[in-house]
Amino acid sequence: MKKLRILIADDHGLVRRGIREILHSHQGWKVAGEAANGREAVAKAIELNPDVAVVDVAMPELDGIEAARQIRESVPETKILVLTINESESVIRRALDAGVDGYLLKSDGMGSLPKAVEAVVAGKRFLTPKVAEIVLKGFLKRKCPNQPLDRIATRMTPRETEIIRLLAEGKSNKEIAALLQVTVRTVETHRAKIMLKLGTHSLAELIHYAIHNGIVPGEGI
């Protein structure tokens, strides 16, 4: 059986060691490489083509979110997990918009990491409960105060709700088109209509909406 290959990117050696020990305890998982800064993380991802990259946000030379964005562009098949102390809603939103597959807080403890790896490898997104709560609070602050979200939700067609769920799970327009047996152009049209109805401008806001309305759960999306 092929081993699951994981890249660890964190500027603290002790943290990398702790993550490595947790991951090595799982049979069939292998730490393929390590990086101590964002630029090295991107270079290692391109070189090693890992199944999963676990990255911190605060790293020298290139922060983890920009590193995640470049990894997503260069090695799109690699799943990206952010593991950080940063609880800022704006940073979480930036990370989601950069295309990360999961966001975990070091304050939640390392016990969530194996679950997160399993979730993203299975094609799901993963947010710990605390991160999901931060995401929702930020979303609710920005949504129109004169129009409750549940009223907006009633305007979603079943097909639009299905597309929101698939987008929140990390599926691309092409993958959604194949699953629903429609053209990519049709998916793009639905996506544009959804964002217009919700007044959203990013994938992160769509994910916020999906969590709030129970379309996807907050953990192991």
C-alpha positions in Angstrom: 0.0 0.0 0.0 1.3 3.5 -0.9 2.3 5.6 2.1 0.6 8.9 2.6 3.3 11.5 2.2 3.2 14.6 4.3 5.2 17.9 4.3 5.6 19.9 7.5 6.3 23.6 7.4 6.9 25.5 10.6 9.8 27.7 11.7 10.1 26.1 15.1 12.1 22.9 15.2 10.4 21.6 18.3 7.0 22.1 16.8 8.0 20.2 13.6 9.4 17.4 15.8 6.1 17.2 17.7 4.1 17.1 14.5 6.4 14.5 13.0 6.0 12.2 16.0 2.2 12.4 15.9 2.2 11.7 12.1 4.7 8.8 12.3 2.5 7.1 14.9 0.0 6.4 12.2 0.7 3.4 10.1 1.0 4.2 6.4 1.9 7.9 7.0 5.3 9.2 6.2 6.8 12.7 6.7 8.3 13.2 3.3 10.0 16.5 4.1 10.2 19.6 6.4 10.5 23.3 5.8 11.5 26.1 8.2 10.1 29.0 6.1 7.5 29.8 3.5 9.7 29.8 0.5 11.3 26.5 1.4 7.8 25.1 1.9 6.8 26.0 -1.6 10.0 24.6 -3.1 9.7 21.3 -1.1 6.1 20.9 -2.2 7.1 21.3 -5.8 10.0 18.9 -5.4 8.3 16.2 -3.3 4.6 16.5 -4.5 3.3 15.5 -1.1 -0.3 14.3 -0.5 -0.7 16.8 2.4 1.2 19.9 3.5 0.8 21.1 7.1 1.8 24.8 7.3 2.1 27.5 9.9 0.9 31.0 9.2 3.7 33.0 10.8 6.9 31.9 9.0 9.9 34.0 7.8 10.5 34.9 4.1 7.0 34.0 3.0 4.0 33.7 5.3 2.1 30.5 5.4 -1.0 31.8 3.6 1.0 33.1 0.6 3.0 29.8 0.7 -0.4 27.9 0.6 -1.5 30.0 -2.3 1.6 29.2 -4.3 1.5 25.5 -3.4 -2.1 25.4 -4.5 -1.2 26.9 -7.8 2.0 24.8 -8.4 0.9 21.4 -6.9 -2.9 21.5 -7.0 -3.3 17.9 -5.9 -1.6 18.5 -2.6 -4.1 19.0 0.3 -3.1 21.9 2.6 -3.7 22.2 6.3 -3.0 25.3 8.3 -1.8 24.6 11.9 -1.3 27.9 13.8 -1.8 29.9 16.9 -3.5 32.7 14.9 -7.2 33.0 15.7 -7.9 36.1 13.6 -11.1 35.8 11.6 -9.5 37.9 8.8 -6.5 35.6 8.7 -8.8 32.5 8.6 -10.8 34.1 5.8 -7.6 34.8 3.8 -6.5 31.2 4.3 -9.7 29.8 3.0 -9.6 32.2 0.0 -6.1 31.0 -0.7 -7.5 27.5 -1.1 -6.5 25.7 2.1 -8.4 22.5 2.9 -8.3 22.8 6.7 -7.5 25.2 9.5 -6.5 24.1 13.0 -5.4 26.0 16.1 -2.4 24.8 18.1 -4.4 25.8 21.2 -6.9 23.1 20.3 -4.2 20.5 20.9 -2.6 18.2 18.4 -5.3 15.6 18.8 -7.2 17.1 15.9 -4.4 16.8 13.4 -4.8 13.1 12.5 -8.6 13.6 12.0 -7.8 16.7 9.8 -5.4 14.7 7.7 -7.9 11.9 7.2 -10.7 14.4 6.3 -8.8 16.4 3.7 -7.4 13.2 2.1 -11.0 12.0 1.8 -11.8 15.2 -0.1 -13.4 17.2 2.8 -12.6 20.4 4.4 -11.7 20.5 8.1 -12.3 23.3 10.6 -12.0 22.7 14.3 -15.1 23.7 16.3 -13.4 26.8 17.6 -12.3 27.9 14.1 -15.9 27.2 12.8 -17.2 29.5 15.6 -14.8 32.3 14.7 -15.7 31.9 11.0 -19.5 32.1 11.8 -19.2 35.2 14.0 -17.3 37.0 11.3 -19.8 36.0 8.7 -22.8 37.1 10.7 -21.2 40.5 11.4 -20.9 41.2 7.7 -24.2 39.9 6.5 -27.1 42.3 5.9 -28.7 43.1 9.2 -32.1 43.8 7.6 -32.3 40.4 5.9 -32.0 37.3 8.1 -29.9 34.5 6.7 -32.7 32.0 7.0 -34.8 34.2 4.8 -32.0 34.3 2.2 -31.7 30.5 2.5 -35.3 30.0 1.4 -34.4 31.6 -1.9 -31.8 28.9 -2.7 -32.9 26.3 -5.1 -32.1 22.6 -4.4 -29.5 22.7 -7.1 -27.9 25.9 -5.8 -27.8 24.3 -2.3 -26.1 21.3 -3.7 -23.5 23.4 -5.5 -22.8 25.4 -2.3 -22.2 22.1 -0.5 -19.8 20.8 -3.1 -17.9 24.1 -3.3 -17.6 24.1 0.5 -16.2 20.6 0.3 -13.4 21.8 -1.9 -14.6 20.6 -5.3 -13.6 22.6 -8.3 -16.1 23.8 -11.0 -14.9 21.0 -13.3 -15.4 18.3 -10.6 -18.8 19.6 -9.7 -19.8 19.6 -13.4 -18.7 15.9 -13.7 -20.6 15.0 -10.5 -23.8 16.7 -11.6 -23.4 15.8 -15.3 -23.6 19.4 -16.5 -21.2 21.6 -18.3 -18.6 23.7 -16.5 -20.3 26.8 -17.9 -23.5 25.8 -16.2 -21.7 25.4 -12.8 -20.1 28.8 -13.3 -23.5 30.4 -14.0 -25.0 28.8 -10.9 -22.0 29.9 -8.8 -22.4 33.5 -10.0 -26.1 33.5 -9.2 -25.5 32.1 -5.8 -22.9 34.8 -4.9 -25.2 37.5 -6.2 -28.1 36.2 -4.1 -26.0 36.0 -1.0 -24.0 39.2 -1.6 -20.8 37.2 -1.2 -17.5 37.9 -3.0 -15.3 34.9 -2.1 -15.2 31.2 -1.6 -14.6 31.8 2.1 -17.9 33.6 2.5 -19.7 30.8 0.7 -18.1 28.4 3.2 -19.3 30.6 6.1 -22.8 30.5 4.7 -22.8 26.8 4.2 -21.7 26.2 7.8 -24.3 28.7 9.2 -27.1 27.1 7.4 -26.2 23.5 8.2 -25.4 22.6 4.5 -22.0 21.3 5.8 -20.8 20.7 9.4 -18.2 22.9 11.0 -15.7 20.1 11.5 -14.7 17.6 8.8 -16.6 19.5 6.2 
